[in-house]
Amino acid sequence: MKKIKLMIWCSLVVNLVAFFVLWGGVIGVATMTYTFIVIVLFAYLSNKVDKFTSKALCFPVFICSLAIKVLGNMYLQKTN
């Protein structure tokens, strides 16, 4: 339970910093929400599965979140 709370707080802080520094508008809110949900789900799953599986899941989840944020940022720059 402590691990889940820590991951949730870390994701909130990271997303808020990223939102205010790099992204704004609808894309920023959408990517922030998406990443937060993914991290909460990951924290829940990491308690249900063994450590090896949770580490194996961590990398693709991180890459997907990063890709969506980068694509969102590129879209935002094109529309402005």
PyMOL Python script that loads the backbone (N, CA, C, O; Angstrom):
from pymol import cmd

cmd.read_pdbstr("""\
ATOM      1  N   MET A   1       0.829  -1.207   0.000  1.00  0.00           N
ATOM      2  CA  MET A   1       0.000   0.000   0.000  1.00  0.00           C
ATOM      3  C   MET A   1       0.866   1.259   0.000  1.00  0.00           C
ATOM      4  O   MET A   1       0.569   2.234  -0.691  1.00  0.00           O
ATOM      5  N   LYS A   2       1.949   1.218   0.795  1.00  0.00           N
ATOM      6  CA  LYS A   2       2.862   2.358   0.867  1.00  0.00           C
ATOM      7  C   LYS A   2       3.492   2.624  -0.507  1.00  0.00           C
ATOM      8  O   LYS A   2       3.651   3.773  -0.920  1.00  0.00           O
ATOM      9  N   LYS A   3       3.846   1.538  -1.201  1.00  0.00           N
ATOM     10  CA  LYS A   3       4.454   1.626  -2.522  1.00  0.00           C
ATOM     11  C   LYS A   3       3.500   2.287  -3.527  1.00  0.00           C
ATOM     12  O   LYS A   3       3.920   3.110  -4.340  1.00  0.00           O
ATOM     13  N   ILE A   4       2.233   1.923  -3.462  1.00  0.00           N
ATOM     14  CA  ILE A   4       1.236   2.489  -4.368  1.00  0.00           C
ATOM     15  C   ILE A   4       1.073   3.991  -4.109  1.00  0.00           C
ATOM     16  O   ILE A   4       1.035   4.785  -5.049  1.00  0.00           O
ATOM     17  N   LYS A   5       0.979   4.374  -2.831  1.00  0.00           N
ATOM     18  CA  LYS A   5       0.842   5.797  -2.495  1.00  0.00           C
ATOM     19  C   LYS A   5       2.043   6.598  -2.984  1.00  0.00           C
ATOM     20  O   LYS A   5       1.888   7.703  -3.505  1.00  0.00           O
ATOM     21  N   LEU A   6       3.232   6.046  -2.816  1.00  0.00           N
ATOM     22  CA  LEU A   6       4.456   6.715  -3.259  1.00  0.00           C
ATOM     23  C   LEU A   6       4.455   6.901  -4.776  1.00  0.00           C
ATOM     24  O   LEU A   6       4.792   7.977  -5.270  1.00  0.00           O
ATOM     25  N   MET A   7       4.080   5.858  -5.511  1.00  0.00           N
ATOM     26  CA  MET A   7       4.033   5.944  -6.975  1.00  0.00           C
ATOM     27  C   MET A   7       3.000   6.964  -7.445  1.00  0.00           C
ATOM     28  O   MET A   7       3.238   7.701  -8.402  1.00  0.00           O
ATOM     29  N   ILE A   8       1.850   7.004  -6.766  1.00  0.00           N
ATOM     30  CA  ILE A   8       0.797   7.960  -7.133  1.00  0.00           C
ATOM     31  C   ILE A   8       1.275   9.393  -6.906  1.00  0.00           C
ATOM     32  O   ILE A   8       1.081  10.256  -7.762  1.00  0.00           O
ATOM     33  N   TRP A   9       1.902   9.649  -5.748  1.00  0.00           N
ATOM     34  CA  TRP A   9       2.402  10.997  -5.466  1.00  0.00           C
ATOM     35  C   TRP A   9       3.515  11.402  -6.435  1.00  0.00           C
ATOM     36  O   TRP A   9       3.561  12.541  -6.900  1.00  0.00           O
ATOM     37  N   CYS A  10       4.417  10.450  -6.735  1.00  0.00           N
ATOM     38  CA  CYS A  10       5.499  10.738  -7.689  1.00  0.00           C
ATOM     39  C   CYS A  10       4.931  11.075  -9.062  1.00  0.00           C
ATOM     40  O   CYS A  10       5.379  12.022  -9.708  1.00  0.00           O
ATOM     41  N   SER A  11       3.950  10.304  -9.505  1.00  0.00           N
ATOM     42  CA  SER A  11       3.361  10.555 -10.820  1.00  0.00           C
ATOM     43  C   SER A  11       2.658  11.903 -10.852  1.00  0.00           C
ATOM     44  O   SER A  11       2.722  12.614 -11.855  1.00  0.00           O
ATOM     45  N   LEU A  12       1.984  12.259  -9.759  1.00  0.00           N
ATOM     46  CA  LEU A  12       1.318  13.556  -9.694  1.00  0.00           C
ATOM     47  C   LEU A  12       2.317  14.696  -9.810  1.00  0.00           C
ATOM     48  O   LEU A  12       2.107  15.638 -10.574  1.00  0.00           O
ATOM     49  N   VAL A  13       3.403  14.611  -9.051  1.00  0.00           N
ATOM     50  CA  VAL A  13       4.423  15.668  -9.067  1.00  0.00           C
ATOM     51  C   VAL A  13       5.059  15.785 -10.451  1.00  0.00           C
ATOM     52  O   VAL A  13       5.184  16.883 -10.995  1.00  0.00           O
ATOM     53  N   VAL A  14       5.465  14.630 -11.022  1.00  0.00           N
ATOM     54  CA  VAL A  14       6.103  14.638 -12.339  1.00  0.00           C
ATOM     55  C   VAL A  14       5.172  15.208 -13.392  1.00  0.00           C
ATOM     56  O   VAL A  14       5.592  16.013 -14.223  1.00  0.00           O
ATOM     57  N   ASN A  15       3.900  14.794 -13.367  1.00  0.00           N
ATOM     58  CA  ASN A  15       2.944  15.272 -14.362  1.00  0.00           C
ATOM     59  C   ASN A  15       2.628  16.746 -14.209  1.00  0.00           C
ATOM     60  O   ASN A  15       2.477  17.453 -15.205  1.00  0.00           O
ATOM     61  N   LEU A  16       2.524  17.222 -12.972  1.00  0.00           N
ATOM     62  CA  LEU A  16       2.259  18.646 -12.764  1.00  0.00           C
ATOM     63  C   LEU A  16       3.424  19.500 -13.249  1.00  0.00           C
ATOM     64  O   LEU A  16       3.217  20.545 -13.866  1.00  0.00           O
ATOM     65  N   VAL A  17       4.646  19.057 -12.970  1.00  0.00           N
ATOM     66  CA  VAL A  17       5.825  19.792 -13.433  1.00  0.00           C
ATOM     67  C   VAL A  17       5.862  19.809 -14.966  1.00  0.00           C
ATOM     68  O   VAL A  17       6.070  20.856 -15.578  1.00  0.00           O
ATOM     69  N   ALA A  18       5.658  18.636 -15.573  1.00  0.00           N
ATOM     70  CA  ALA A  18       5.665  18.544 -17.036  1.00  0.00           C
ATOM     71  C   ALA A  18       4.565  19.409 -17.644  1.00  0.00           C
ATOM     72  O   ALA A  18       4.774  20.058 -18.668  1.00  0.00           O
ATOM     73  N   PHE A  19       3.406  19.414 -17.016  1.00  0.00           N
ATOM     74  CA  PHE A  19       2.267  20.181 -17.522  1.00  0.00           C
ATOM     75  C   PHE A  19       2.556  21.675 -17.498  1.00  0.00           C
ATOM     76  O   PHE A  19       2.315  22.373 -18.483  1.00  0.00           O
ATOM     77  N   PHE A  20       3.071  22.166 -16.377  1.00  0.00           N
ATOM     78  CA  PHE A  20       3.309  23.600 -16.259  1.00  0.00           C
ATOM     79  C   PHE A  20       4.528  24.064 -17.046  1.00  0.00           C
ATOM     80  O   PHE A  20       4.550  25.188 -17.545  1.00  0.00           O
ATOM     81  N   VAL A  21       5.544  23.208 -17.162  1.00  0.00           N
ATOM     82  CA  VAL A  21       6.767  23.620 -17.845  1.00  0.00           C
ATOM     83  C   VAL A  21       6.649  23.460 -19.361  1.00  0.00           C
ATOM     84  O   VAL A  21       7.035  24.357 -20.111  1.00  0.00           O
ATOM     85  N   LEU A  22       6.116  22.317 -19.815  1.00  0.00           N
ATOM     86  CA  LEU A  22       6.190  21.995 -21.237  1.00  0.00           C
ATOM     87  C   LEU A  22       4.873  22.038 -21.998  1.00  0.00           C
ATOM     88  O   LEU A  22       4.835  22.489 -23.143  1.00  0.00           O
ATOM     89  N   TRP A  23       3.784  21.568 -21.370  1.00  0.00           N
ATOM     90  CA  TRP A  23       2.549  21.426 -22.124  1.00  0.00           C
ATOM     91  C   TRP A  23       1.419  22.202 -21.491  1.00  0.00           C
ATOM     92  O   TRP A  23       1.348  22.358 -20.272  1.00  0.00           O
ATOM     93  N   GLY A  24       0.533  22.686 -22.349  1.00  0.00           N
ATOM     94  CA  GLY A  24      -0.659  23.372 -21.852  1.00  0.00           C
ATOM     95  C   GLY A  24      -1.859  22.948 -22.686  1.00  0.00           C
ATOM     96  O   GLY A  24      -1.729  22.167 -23.629  1.00  0.00           O
ATOM     97  N   GLY A  25      -2.990  23.456 -22.341  1.00  0.00           N
ATOM     98  CA  GLY A  25      -4.195  23.183 -23.116  1.00  0.00           C
ATOM     99  C   GLY A  25      -4.713  21.768 -22.954  1.00  0.00           C
ATOM    100  O   GLY A  25      -4.354  21.055 -22.017  1.00  0.00           O
ATOM    101  N   VAL A  26      -5.564  21.381 -23.887  1.00  0.00           N
ATOM    102  CA  VAL A  26      -6.259  20.090 -23.825  1.00  0.00           C
ATOM    103  C   VAL A  26      -5.277  18.925 -23.922  1.00  0.00           C
ATOM    104  O   VAL A  26      -5.422  17.937 -23.202  1.00  0.00           O
ATOM    105  N   ILE A  27      -4.276  19.027 -24.803  1.00  0.00           N
ATOM    106  CA  ILE A  27      -3.293  17.954 -24.974  1.00  0.00           C
ATOM    107  C   ILE A  27      -2.530  17.732 -23.676  1.00  0.00           C
ATOM    108  O   ILE A  27      -2.293  16.590 -23.280  1.00  0.00           O
ATOM    109  N   GLY A  28      -2.149  18.806 -23.019  1.00  0.00           N
ATOM    110  CA  GLY A  28      -1.421  18.705 -21.748  1.00  0.00           C
ATOM    111  C   GLY A  28      -2.231  17.998 -20.681  1.00  0.00           C
ATOM    112  O   GLY A  28      -1.720  17.131 -19.972  1.00  0.00           O
ATOM    113  N   VAL A  29      -3.508  18.375 -20.570  1.00  0.00           N
ATOM    114  CA  VAL A  29      -4.379  17.752 -19.571  1.00  0.00           C
ATOM    115  C   VAL A  29      -4.599  16.277 -19.908  1.00  0.00           C
ATOM    116  O   VAL A  29      -4.584  15.425 -19.020  1.00  0.00           O
ATOM    117  N   ALA A  30      -4.804  15.978 -21.196  1.00  0.00           N
ATOM    118  CA  ALA A  30      -5.050  14.599 -21.628  1.00  0.00           C
ATOM    119  C   ALA A  30      -3.845  13.707 -21.350  1.00  0.00           C
ATOM    120  O   ALA A  30      -4.005  12.603 -20.828  1.00  0.00           O
ATOM    121  N   THR A  31      -2.638  14.169 -21.691  1.00  0.00           N
ATOM    122  CA  THR A  31      -1.437  13.351 -21.470  1.00  0.00           C
ATOM    123  C   THR A  31      -1.157  13.192 -19.980  1.00  0.00           C
ATOM    124  O   THR A  31      -0.707  12.137 -19.534  1.00  0.00           O
ATOM    125  N   MET A  32      -1.427  14.252 -19.212  1.00  0.00           N
ATOM    126  CA  MET A  32      -1.222  14.194 -17.768  1.00  0.00           C
ATOM    127  C   MET A  32      -2.152  13.149 -17.151  1.00  0.00           C
ATOM    128  O   MET A  32      -1.728  12.324 -16.342  1.00  0.00           O
ATOM    129  N   THR A  33      -3.421  13.198 -17.545  1.00  0.00           N
ATOM    130  CA  THR A  33      -4.412  12.252 -17.019  1.00  0.00           C
ATOM    131  C   THR A  33      -4.075  10.827 -17.426  1.00  0.00           C
ATOM    132  O   THR A  33      -4.141   9.902 -16.617  1.00  0.00           O
ATOM    133  N   TYR A  34      -3.709  10.664 -18.710  1.00  0.00           N
ATOM    134  CA  TYR A  34      -3.362   9.329 -19.224  1.00  0.00           C
ATOM    135  C   TYR A  34      -2.201   8.722 -18.433  1.00  0.00           C
ATOM    136  O   TYR A  34      -2.276   7.574 -17.995  1.00  0.00           O
ATOM    137  N   THR A  35      -1.142   9.490 -18.255  1.00  0.00           N
ATOM    138  CA  THR A  35       0.038   8.985 -17.548  1.00  0.00           C
ATOM    139  C   THR A  35      -0.295   8.658 -16.094  1.00  0.00           C
ATOM    140  O   THR A  35       0.170   7.655 -15.554  1.00  0.00           O
ATOM    141  N   PHE A  36      -1.097   9.504 -15.473  1.00  0.00           N
ATOM    142  CA  PHE A  36      -1.493   9.264 -14.082  1.00  0.00           C
ATOM    143  C   PHE A  36      -2.262   7.946 -13.963  1.00  0.00           C
ATOM    144  O   PHE A  36      -1.990   7.149 -13.066  1.00  0.00           O
ATOM    145  N   ILE A  37      -3.222   7.715 -14.864  1.00  0.00           N
ATOM    146  CA  ILE A  37      -4.016   6.477 -14.843  1.00  0.00           C
ATOM    147  C   ILE A  37      -3.120   5.266 -15.068  1.00  0.00           C
ATOM    148  O   ILE A  37      -3.248   4.257 -14.375  1.00  0.00           O
ATOM    149  N   VAL A  38      -2.208   5.367 -16.040  1.00  0.00           N
ATOM    150  CA  VAL A  38      -1.295   4.261 -16.338  1.00  0.00           C
ATOM    151  C   VAL A  38      -0.429   3.921 -15.126  1.00  0.00           C
ATOM    152  O   VAL A  38      -0.232   2.746 -14.816  1.00  0.00           O
ATOM    153  N   ILE A  39       0.088   4.943 -14.440  1.00  0.00           N
ATOM    154  CA  ILE A  39       0.959   4.699 -13.291  1.00  0.00           C
ATOM    155  C   ILE A  39       0.176   4.090 -12.129  1.00  0.00           C
ATOM    156  O   ILE A  39       0.691   3.225 -11.421  1.00  0.00           O
ATOM    157  N   VAL A  40      -1.065   4.536 -11.929  1.00  0.00           N
ATOM    158  CA  VAL A  40      -1.902   3.954 -10.879  1.00  0.00           C
ATOM    159  C   VAL A  40      -2.180   2.479 -11.191  1.00  0.00           C
ATOM    160  O   VAL A  40      -2.085   1.624 -10.311  1.00  0.00           O
ATOM    161  N   LEU A  41      -2.526   2.189 -12.460  1.00  0.00           N
ATOM    162  CA  LEU A  41      -2.761   0.802 -12.876  1.00  0.00           C
ATOM    163  C   LEU A  41      -1.504  -0.041 -12.702  1.00  0.00           C
ATOM    164  O   LEU A  41      -1.566  -1.180 -12.237  1.00  0.00           O
ATOM    165  N   PHE A  42      -0.374   0.526 -13.077  1.00  0.00           N
ATOM    166  CA  PHE A  42       0.899  -0.188 -12.949  1.00  0.00           C
ATOM    167  C   PHE A  42       1.214  -0.492 -11.486  1.00  0.00           C
ATOM    168  O   PHE A  42       1.675  -1.584 -11.155  1.00  0.00           O
ATOM    169  N   ALA A  43       0.961   0.479 -10.621  1.00  0.00           N
ATOM    170  CA  ALA A  43       1.199   0.267  -9.186  1.00  0.00           C
ATOM    171  C   ALA A  43       0.304  -0.849  -8.657  1.00  0.00           C
ATOM    172  O   ALA A  43       0.730  -1.676  -7.851  1.00  0.00           O
ATOM    173  N   TYR A  44      -0.931  -0.858  -9.119  1.00  0.00           N
ATOM    174  CA  TYR A  44      -1.872  -1.905  -8.702  1.00  0.00           C
ATOM    175  C   TYR A  44      -1.414  -3.271  -9.204  1.00  0.00           C
ATOM    176  O   TYR A  44      -1.428  -4.251  -8.460  1.00  0.00           O
ATOM    177  N   LEU A  45      -1.007  -3.326 -10.473  1.00  0.00           N
ATOM    178  CA  LEU A  45      -0.558  -4.587 -11.058  1.00  0.00           C
ATOM    179  C   LEU A  45       0.733  -5.089 -10.426  1.00  0.00           C
ATOM    180  O   LEU A  45       0.903  -6.294 -10.241  1.00  0.00           O
ATOM    181  N   SER A  46       1.635  -4.185 -10.096  1.00  0.00           N
ATOM    182  CA  SER A  46       2.921  -4.609  -9.533  1.00  0.00           C
ATOM    183  C   SER A  46       2.745  -5.274  -8.169  1.00  0.00           C
ATOM    184  O   SER A  46       3.590  -6.061  -7.744  1.00  0.00           O
ATOM    185  N   ASN A  47       1.649  -4.955  -7.490  1.00  0.00           N
ATOM    186  CA  ASN A  47       1.343  -5.659  -6.243  1.00  0.00           C
ATOM    187  C   ASN A  47       0.761  -7.039  -6.510  1.00  0.00           C
ATOM    188  O   ASN A  47       0.909  -7.946  -5.691  1.00  0.00           O
ATOM    189  N   LYS A  48       0.093  -7.206  -7.665  1.00  0.00           N
ATOM    190  CA  LYS A  48      -0.570  -8.462  -7.995  1.00  0.00           C
ATOM    191  C   LYS A  48       0.370  -9.471  -8.651  1.00  0.00           C
ATOM    192  O   LYS A  48       0.197 -10.680  -8.495  1.00  0.00           O
ATOM    193  N   VAL A  49       1.365  -8.971  -9.385  1.00  0.00           N
ATOM    194  CA  VAL A  49       2.290  -9.866 -10.086  1.00  0.00           C
ATOM    195  C   VAL A  49       3.664  -9.834  -9.419  1.00  0.00           C
ATOM    196  O   VAL A  49       3.922  -8.984  -8.567  1.00  0.00           O
ATOM    197  N   ASP A  50       4.534 -10.747  -9.801  1.00  0.00           N
ATOM    198  CA  ASP A  50       5.865 -10.794  -9.186  1.00  0.00           C
ATOM    199  C   ASP A  50       6.737  -9.640  -9.664  1.00  0.00           C
ATOM    200  O   ASP A  50       6.390  -8.938 -10.614  1.00  0.00           O
ATOM    201  N   LYS A  51       7.861  -9.455  -9.004  1.00  0.00           N
ATOM    202  CA  LYS A  51       8.745  -8.322  -9.286  1.00  0.00           C
ATOM    203  C   LYS A  51       9.286  -8.326 -10.717  1.00  0.00           C
ATOM    204  O   LYS A  51       9.400  -7.270 -11.340  1.00  0.00           O
ATOM    205  N   PHE A  52       9.617  -9.506 -11.238  1.00  0.00           N
ATOM    206  CA  PHE A  52      10.166  -9.585 -12.596  1.00  0.00           C
ATOM    207  C   PHE A  52       9.153  -9.095 -13.627  1.00  0.00           C
ATOM    208  O   PHE A  52       9.499  -8.340 -14.537  1.00  0.00           O
ATOM    209  N   THR A  53       7.910  -9.524 -13.481  1.00  0.00           N
ATOM    210  CA  THR A  53       6.856  -9.127 -14.423  1.00  0.00           C
ATOM    211  C   THR A  53       6.596  -7.627 -14.335  1.00  0.00           C
ATOM    212  O   THR A  53       6.415  -6.972 -15.362  1.00  0.00           O
ATOM    213  N   SER A  54       6.575  -7.078 -13.131  1.00  0.00           N
ATOM    214  CA  SER A  54       6.310  -5.651 -12.980  1.00  0.00           C
ATOM    215  C   SER A  54       7.446  -4.815 -13.576  1.00  0.00           C
ATOM    216  O   SER A  54       7.203  -3.745 -14.134  1.00  0.00           O
ATOM    217  N   LYS A  55       8.685  -5.302 -13.457  1.00  0.00           N
ATOM    218  CA  LYS A  55       9.805  -4.588 -14.081  1.00  0.00           C
ATOM    219  C   LYS A  55       9.734  -4.684 -15.599  1.00  0.00           C
ATOM    220  O   LYS A  55      10.069  -3.732 -16.303  1.00  0.00           O
ATOM    221  N   ALA A  56       9.294  -5.839 -16.103  1.00  0.00           N
ATOM    222  CA  ALA A  56       9.150  -6.019 -17.549  1.00  0.00           C
ATOM    223  C   ALA A  56       8.050  -5.111 -18.108  1.00  0.00           C
ATOM    224  O   ALA A  56       8.143  -4.644 -19.243  1.00  0.00           O
ATOM    225  N   LEU A  57       7.012  -4.864 -17.309  1.00  0.00           N
ATOM    226  CA  LEU A  57       5.915  -3.986 -17.727  1.00  0.00           C
ATOM    227  C   LEU A  57       6.310  -2.519 -17.680  1.00  0.00           C
ATOM    228  O   LEU A  57       5.786  -1.706 -18.441  1.00  0.00           O
ATOM    229  N   CYS A  58       7.222  -2.183 -16.798  1.00  0.00           N
ATOM    230  CA  CYS A  58       7.569  -0.780 -16.547  1.00  0.00           C
ATOM    231  C   CYS A  58       8.112  -0.071 -17.788  1.00  0.00           C
ATOM    232  O   CYS A  58       7.712   1.057 -18.075  1.00  0.00           O
ATOM    233  N   PHE A  59       9.013  -0.714 -18.523  1.00  0.00           N
ATOM    234  CA  PHE A  59       9.672  -0.069 -19.661  1.00  0.00           C
ATOM    235  C   PHE A  59       8.698   0.299 -20.787  1.00  0.00           C
ATOM    236  O   PHE A  59       8.685   1.452 -21.220  1.00  0.00           O
ATOM    237  N   PRO A  60       7.867  -0.664 -21.284  1.00  0.00           N
ATOM    238  CA  PRO A  60       6.914  -0.282 -22.337  1.00  0.00           C
ATOM    239  C   PRO A  60       5.921   0.785 -21.893  1.00  0.00           C
ATOM    240  O   PRO A  60       5.535   1.638 -22.691  1.00  0.00           O
ATOM    241  N   VAL A  61       5.504   0.748 -20.635  1.00  0.00           N
ATOM    242  CA  VAL A  61       4.575   1.755 -20.110  1.00  0.00           C
ATOM    243  C   VAL A  61       5.233   3.136 -20.155  1.00  0.00           C
ATOM    244  O   VAL A  61       4.603   4.111 -20.563  1.00  0.00           O
ATOM    245  N   PHE A  62       6.490   3.219 -19.740  1.00  0.00           N
ATOM    246  CA  PHE A  62       7.233   4.477 -19.753  1.00  0.00           C
ATOM    247  C   PHE A  62       7.397   5.000 -21.183  1.00  0.00           C
ATOM    248  O   PHE A  62       7.185   6.184 -21.442  1.00  0.00           O
ATOM    249  N   ILE A  63       7.778   4.108 -22.115  1.00  0.00           N
ATOM    250  CA  ILE A  63       7.980   4.498 -23.513  1.00  0.00           C
ATOM    251  C   ILE A  63       6.677   5.004 -24.135  1.00  0.00           C
ATOM    252  O   ILE A  63       6.678   6.010 -24.845  1.00  0.00           O
ATOM    253  N   CYS A  64       5.562   4.306 -23.868  1.00  0.00           N
ATOM    254  CA  CYS A  64       4.257   4.730 -24.401  1.00  0.00           C
ATOM    255  C   CYS A  64       3.870   6.104 -23.873  1.00  0.00           C
ATOM    256  O   CYS A  64       3.402   6.954 -24.630  1.00  0.00           O
ATOM    257  N   SER A  65       4.064   6.322 -22.582  1.00  0.00           N
ATOM    258  CA  SER A  65       3.726   7.615 -21.984  1.00  0.00           C
ATOM    259  C   SER A  65       4.558   8.731 -22.605  1.00  0.00           C
ATOM    260  O   SER A  65       4.044   9.799 -22.937  1.00  0.00           O
ATOM    261  N   LEU A  66       5.841   8.465 -22.753  1.00  0.00           N
ATOM    262  CA  LEU A  66       6.751   9.448 -23.330  1.00  0.00           C
ATOM    263  C   LEU A  66       6.373   9.756 -24.779  1.00  0.00           C
ATOM    264  O   LEU A  66       6.341  10.917 -25.185  1.00  0.00           O
ATOM    265  N   ALA A  67       6.086   8.711 -25.553  1.00  0.00           N
ATOM    266  CA  ALA A  67       5.718   8.889 -26.971  1.00  0.00           C
ATOM    267  C   ALA A  67       4.454   9.732 -27.097  1.00  0.00           C
ATOM    268  O   ALA A  67       4.384  10.621 -27.945  1.00  0.00           O
ATOM    269  N   ILE A  68       3.458   9.460 -26.264  1.00  0.00           N
ATOM    270  CA  ILE A  68       2.206  10.223 -26.330  1.00  0.00           C
ATOM    271  C   ILE A  68       2.437  11.685 -25.959  1.00  0.00           C
ATOM    272  O   ILE A  68       1.851  12.581 -26.567  1.00  0.00           O
ATOM    273  N   LYS A  69       3.289  11.927 -24.966  1.00  0.00           N
ATOM    274  CA  LYS A  69       3.583  13.315 -24.593  1.00  0.00           C
ATOM    275  C   LYS A  69       4.338  14.047 -25.700  1.00  0.00           C
ATOM    276  O   LYS A  69       4.050  15.208 -25.990  1.00  0.00           O
ATOM    277  N   VAL A  70       5.304  13.368 -26.317  1.00  0.00           N
ATOM    278  CA  VAL A  70       6.079  13.989 -27.399  1.00  0.00           C
ATOM    279  C   VAL A  70       5.177  14.284 -28.594  1.00  0.00           C
ATOM    280  O   VAL A  70       5.249  15.368 -29.174  1.00  0.00           O
ATOM    281  N   LEU A  71       4.332  13.325 -28.964  1.00  0.00           N
ATOM    282  CA  LEU A  71       3.404  13.529 -30.082  1.00  0.00           C
ATOM    283  C   LEU A  71       2.417  14.653 -29.777  1.00  0.00           C
ATOM    284  O   LEU A  71       2.095  15.461 -30.648  1.00  0.00           O
ATOM    285  N   GLY A  72       1.947  14.695 -28.547  1.00  0.00           N
ATOM    286  CA  GLY A  72       1.041  15.770 -28.139  1.00  0.00           C
ATOM    287  C   GLY A  72       1.711  17.123 -28.244  1.00  0.00           C
ATOM    288  O   GLY A  72       1.091  18.095 -28.675  1.00  0.00           O
ATOM    289  N   ASN A  73       2.970  17.194 -27.854  1.00  0.00           N
ATOM    290  CA  ASN A  73       3.729  18.438 -27.919  1.00  0.00           C
ATOM    291  C   ASN A  73       3.940  18.875 -29.372  1.00  0.00           C
ATOM    292  O   ASN A  73       3.814  20.056 -29.695  1.00  0.00           O
ATOM    293  N   MET A  74       4.261  17.915 -30.243  1.00  0.00           N
ATOM    294  CA  MET A  74       4.455  18.223 -31.666  1.00  0.00           C
ATOM    295  C   MET A  74       3.150  18.733 -32.288  1.00  0.00           C
ATOM    296  O   MET A  74       3.157  19.681 -33.074  1.00  0.00           O
ATOM    297  N   TYR A  75       2.041  18.098 -31.930  1.00  0.00           N
ATOM    298  CA  TYR A  75       0.728  18.519 -32.443  1.00  0.00           C
ATOM    299  C   TYR A  75       0.410  19.935 -31.997  1.00  0.00           C
ATOM    300  O   TYR A  75      -0.107  20.743 -32.768  1.00  0.00           O
ATOM    301  N   LEU A  76       0.727  20.225 -30.740  1.00  0.00           N
ATOM    302  CA  LEU A  76       0.471  21.548 -30.187  1.00  0.00           C
ATOM    303  C   LEU A  76       1.280  22.616 -30.927  1.00  0.00           C
ATOM    304  O   LEU A  76       0.773  23.701 -31.211  1.00  0.00           O
ATOM    305  N   GLN A  77       2.543  22.299 -31.237  1.00  0.00           N
ATOM    306  CA  GLN A  77       3.390  23.252 -31.942  1.00  0.00           C
ATOM    307  C   GLN A  77       2.894  23.498 -33.363  1.00  0.00           C
ATOM    308  O   GLN A  77       3.001  24.617 -33.866  1.00  0.00           O
ATOM    309  N   LYS A  78       2.352  22.468 -34.022  1.00  0.00           N
ATOM    310  CA  LYS A  78       1.829  22.614 -35.379  1.00  0.00           C
ATOM    311  C   LYS A  78       0.577  23.484 -35.408  1.00  0.00           C
ATOM    312  O   LYS A  78       0.391  24.280 -36.328  1.00  0.00           O
ATOM    313  N   THR A  79      -0.272  23.334 -34.412  1.00  0.00           N
ATOM    314  CA  THR A  79      -1.539  24.070 -34.407  1.00  0.00           C
ATOM    315  C   THR A  79      -1.361  25.532 -34.020  1.00  0.00           C
ATOM    316  O   THR A  79      -2.215  26.359 -34.340  1.00  0.00           O
ATOM    317  N   ASN A  80      -0.270  25.866 -33.338  1.00  0.00           N
ATOM    318  CA  ASN A  80      -0.057  27.268 -32.925  1.00  0.00           C
ATOM    319  C   ASN A  80       0.645  28.075 -33.987  1.00  0.00           C
ATOM    320  O   ASN A  80       0.896  29.265 -33.793  1.00  0.00           O
TER     321      ASN A  80
END
""", "prot")
cmd.dss("prot")
cmd.show_as("cartoon", "prot")
cmd.util.cbc("prot")
cmd.orient("prot")
